[in-house]
Amino acid sequence: MQGLQELRGRDITPFQQIPILIDPNVRIPGADSLILAQSGAILRYIGRIGQLYAIDPLSDARIDQVIEAVRDIKTPLISISFNASDSKTKIIAEVLPTHFSYLERLLAKNVNKNFFVGDRYTLADVVVYDVIADALSIE
């Protein structure tokens, strides 16, 4: 794994930050390989090539809706690392239960209650699993 300084020195980070995805198997005009920045773009790209999208435009929008709802949970989770314990207490007691209840309602409205969108595993299910794991790891 390369360090950020090394990547910056090679001038391949589009926004001079990480994460980036480098896929040498994909050729794009003017470059030797695909270099993709921004975690959301990387997530959606991997979801598309992994066939965790591409159901239909409406279902894909519903998947994106879940991704954005999860971002609303991840932002305060990340802030716990940088804030005082009173913020942590409020996030655990108020923010997480509120936002997870929104996700529970979305899941309950889906025809197949085992998945967030449609009747198969999608990127929506992956990101929800990830944020639940993050929330459970809070100490």
Secondary structure as UniProt FT lines:
FT   HELIX           4..9
FT   TURN            10..11
FT   TURN            14..15
FT   STRAND          20..23
FT   TURN            24..25
FT   TURN            29..30
FT   STRAND          34..37
FT   HELIX           39..49
FT   TURN            50..51
FT   HELIX           57..79
FT   TURN            80..82
FT   HELIX           85..90
FT   HELIX           91..95
FT   HELIX           96..109
FT   TURN            113..114
FT   TURN            118..119
FT   HELIX           123..136
//
